Amino acid sequence: MNIAFPFHLGGNGRTAQANDDDHIRQMIEQLLFTNRGERVNRPDFGSGLLQMVFAPNSPEVATALQFSLQADLQQWLGDLIQMQSLEVTSVDSSLLINISYLMRRTNEQQTVQFTRTV
């Protein structure tokens, strides 16, 4: 059973569920938007993305974040996905994150995009 994120109740009054594609996308979202140290039993879980809110935005920062996110995704989701590409682009006051990955279980290619205004 894949519990939907964010947690909520479904139309039947039970815990909402997500299909495999949505669940993996939701796990990527959780990883990106969780700060390290935020989870009690997993202090290393998360990325440095939200800490970029107060950092200056530049192509160099985007490149450093790209390498950091790639390592985080490999560490925490490497058993579920195989990274095809990850691009972090600095545009004005926003960071655009494009992730292409292969779902290991189905060999299906997926692409997700996230935007974070800094």
N, C-alpha and C positions, 0 to 999 in steps of 0.2 A: 504494500500500500504506500503510495506517495502522497504525503500530506501537502496540501497547497500552501503556498507562501504568498502573502502573509496569512497567518492562521485565521480561519473563519469557519463558520458553519455553512453547510450546503443547504439546498432547498428542502432536503429531507430531515433537517435538524441534527444531522451528524457532522463529524469533521469533514470538511471539504477535501476532495482528492484532486490530484493533477495527473495527467497522462505523462508518459516518460519524457516526451519532448519538452513539455512545459515544466516538468520537475527539474530537469537539468538546467534549463534557462533560469529558473528561479534560484537554483543553487549557485549559479554563476553570479546572479544579482546579489545574493546574500554575501558571497565572498567579496565582491567588489565594494559593497557599501557597508561593510562591517569593519570597524577599527580593530587593530590588534589589541588584545587585552580586554576587549568588550565581552567576550564569552568566558564564563566562569571556569569551565572544565577544559577549555581549549584556548589558552591565552595567545597562542601563535596564529590562530585562525583570523583571517581578514587580510585587508590590503591597506596601503597607505593612501588610497584615493581620497577619502574624506579629509585627510590632513592637508590636502592640496588646496582647500578652500582659502587658507590664509597665506599661501605661497604665491610668489609671482608666476604668472603664466608665460611660458616661453617654449620654443621647440626643444630646447635642451631638457627642460623639466618633463615634457611629454615623452621624450625618448627614455629618460631614466625610469619614469613610471611604467612605460611599456615593458622594459626588462623585468621590473619588479612584479608586475601583474602576470607576466608569462611564467615566472618561477612559482608564484602563488597558485596559479591555475594548475600547473603541473603537480605541485605538491598535494593539493587538496582534492583535485578532481581528475587526476591523471589516470585513475583506474576506470573512469567512466567516459572520458573524452580524450581524443588525440588532437592536439592543437594543429591547425593548418596554417592559420595566420592570426596575428594580433597587431592592430595598428592603433596607436594613440596619437591623435592630431590636436594641436593647439590652434584654435580659431577664436580670435578676439578674447572674450572672457570665458570661453567654454573649452572643455576637453571632450573630444569625440572618441569613443572607444568602439572599434569594430573587431569582432571576434568571429573567426570561422573555425569550426571544429568538426571532427568526425565522431559520431557516437559509436563507441566501441561495440556495443551490443547489437546494433543494427547496420553498421557501416553506412549510416545516413549522414550526409553533409548538412550542417546547420550554420546559419550566420545570424548573429545578434548585434545590435548596436545600442550603446548607452551614451547619454550626453550628461555631462556634469558641468554646471556653471561654477566657475571659481571667482 
